[in-house]
């Protein structure tokens, strides 16, 4: 069974992330989704609950939108508070050892636009996630990226269609690694 840490601060207003999550729920029956913004609107993470969720699963998927070339604040706080000393790292911090981490991001801009800003932007954006996975002895899996999800760039039906395709590919990867 896989765990999805949903780090979207406003999932109800999202087209792409909401479509991805709803589609995954239909495709995979044994999927745990933790909408951390909904669970912790005050940003006070229940560390014990989140750690227990991590322990229940071998595959952890991070589903979130790229915000200002970074992850949303709630997800960064989740990393800071949940991946603690002697749980995720340290002399006895091997609780995540051997688990797999799969980032799945939605990005408002088209891929070519992102490449114009910086050829290494996504690589750099995900470097801290990759290093965190390695530091906690997890296996970092190549990210699943969905570009061009801004309603300014595309219509809702096109975004939904692309998000559905993304979720199909993501579901295949989840089934493969679970």
C-alpha atoms as one frame of an Amber mdcrd trajectory, in Angstrom:
protein
   0.000   0.000   0.000   1.199   3.495  -0.824   0.940   6.708   1.138   0.337
  10.054  -0.532   1.341  13.171   1.340  -0.809  15.813  -0.329   0.782  19.203
   0.180  -1.622  21.482  -1.689  -2.757  24.465   0.403  -6.029  24.857  -1.492
  -6.961  21.532  -3.091 -10.606  22.501  -3.653  -9.537  25.320  -5.977  -6.996
  23.174  -7.790  -7.789  21.635 -11.135  -4.737  19.455 -11.685  -3.926  18.226
  -8.162  -7.578  17.623  -7.327  -8.044  15.649 -10.557  -4.893  13.614  -9.884
  -5.958  12.709  -6.344  -9.560  11.867  -7.290  -8.367   9.749 -10.204  -5.813
   7.892  -8.084  -8.500   7.081  -5.512 -10.526   5.410  -8.274  -7.548   3.523
  -9.721  -5.947   2.259  -6.503  -8.125   0.926  -3.717  -5.465   0.516  -1.027
  -4.125   4.049  -1.046  -3.778   6.257   2.024  -3.957   9.977   1.290  -2.988
  12.474   3.957  -4.077  15.974   3.001  -1.744  17.726   5.406  -3.175  21.193
   4.811  -6.650  19.953   5.636  -5.393  17.976   8.647  -3.280  20.854   9.952
  -4.718  24.206   8.785  -2.923  25.816  11.729   0.367  24.225  10.545   0.695
  22.323  13.836   1.680  18.894  12.577   0.827  15.835  14.666   4.274  14.288
  14.420   3.320  10.937  15.943   0.406  10.454  13.507   2.542  11.381  10.510
   5.382   9.114  11.576   2.929   6.263  12.137   1.575   6.789   8.618   5.100
   6.622   7.207   5.764   3.384   9.074   2.661   1.748   7.560   3.890   2.139
   3.965   6.826   1.215   1.774   6.110   3.852  -0.889   5.608   7.508  -0.043
   4.376   9.827  -2.781   4.679  13.571  -2.309   1.935  15.251  -4.358   2.184
  19.016  -4.505   2.299  22.074  -6.745   5.502  23.981  -7.330   5.089  27.307
  -5.513   7.560  30.049  -6.332  10.162  27.483  -7.331   9.773  25.565  -4.110
   7.379  23.301  -2.219   4.401  24.789  -0.357   5.167  25.915   3.208   3.012
  23.184   4.814   5.109  20.480   3.130   8.383  22.079   4.214   7.077  22.246
   7.793   6.017  18.596   7.487   9.601  17.671   6.476  11.069  19.713   9.330
   8.806  18.307  12.027   8.199  14.703  10.933  11.620  13.572   9.752  13.128
  13.817  13.210  16.376  12.757  14.823  16.338   9.110  15.928  13.280   8.487
  13.736  14.473   9.388  10.254  18.183   9.862  10.920  20.725   9.538  13.687
  22.303   6.497  15.321  18.871   4.866  15.769  17.024   6.802  13.078  16.512
   4.086  10.531  12.708   3.890  10.507  12.493   4.949   6.842  15.349   2.774
   5.629  14.499   1.014   2.378  11.240   2.887   1.790  10.751   4.593  -1.564
  10.031   8.285  -2.083   8.301   9.461  -5.255   7.801  13.205  -5.798   4.853
  14.137  -8.035   4.673  17.816  -8.890   2.376  20.052 -10.844   4.000  23.066
 -12.429   2.022  26.007 -13.767   4.388  26.895 -16.575   5.039  24.936 -19.740
   8.213  22.853 -19.638   9.891  25.019 -22.307   9.242  28.140 -20.223  10.754
  26.531 -17.149  13.798  25.512 -19.194  14.181  29.139 -20.335  14.490  30.250
 -16.700  17.059  27.608 -15.904  17.953  24.333 -17.568  18.501  22.840 -14.095
  15.527  24.422 -12.325  13.587  21.238 -11.586  16.749  19.328 -10.710  17.706
  22.112  -8.299  14.161  22.368  -6.943  14.120  18.682  -6.078  17.702  18.410
  -4.835  16.721  18.964  -1.188  14.018  16.276  -1.472  16.503  13.883  -3.071
  19.160  14.547  -0.412  16.548  14.209   2.354  15.537  10.822   0.957  19.117
   9.641   0.896  19.845  11.073   4.343  16.897   9.122   5.747  18.032   5.976
   3.882  15.061   6.048   1.511  15.272   5.268  -2.169  14.571   8.404  -4.211
  12.560   7.634  -7.329  12.578   9.846 -10.436   9.871  12.496 -10.101   6.560
  12.559 -11.948   6.155  16.048 -13.380   3.084  17.664 -14.912   3.769  20.997
 -16.599   1.394  23.645 -17.919  -1.390  23.416 -15.340  -2.018  27.133 -14.962
  -5.559  28.164 -15.988  -3.929  31.227 -17.533  -2.164  28.989 -20.043  -4.786
  26.306 -20.717  -8.485  25.689 -20.325  -9.914  23.602 -17.510 -10.781  20.647
 -19.761  -7.224  20.458 -21.143  -5.713  20.671 -17.658  -8.051  17.907 -16.445
  -7.193  15.713 -19.433  -3.468  16.161 -18.801  -3.944  15.545 -15.075  -5.865
  12.334 -15.806  -3.024  11.122 -18.015  -0.527  12.058 -15.297  -2.554  10.116
 -12.719  -2.638   7.027 -14.964   1.135   7.089 -15.292   1.523   7.787 -11.578
  -0.829   4.908 -10.713   1.311   2.550 -12.812   4.406   3.665 -10.921   2.645
   3.343  -7.564   1.552  -0.212  -8.410   5.066  -1.053  -9.582   6.770   0.188
  -6.415   4.147  -0.735  -3.791
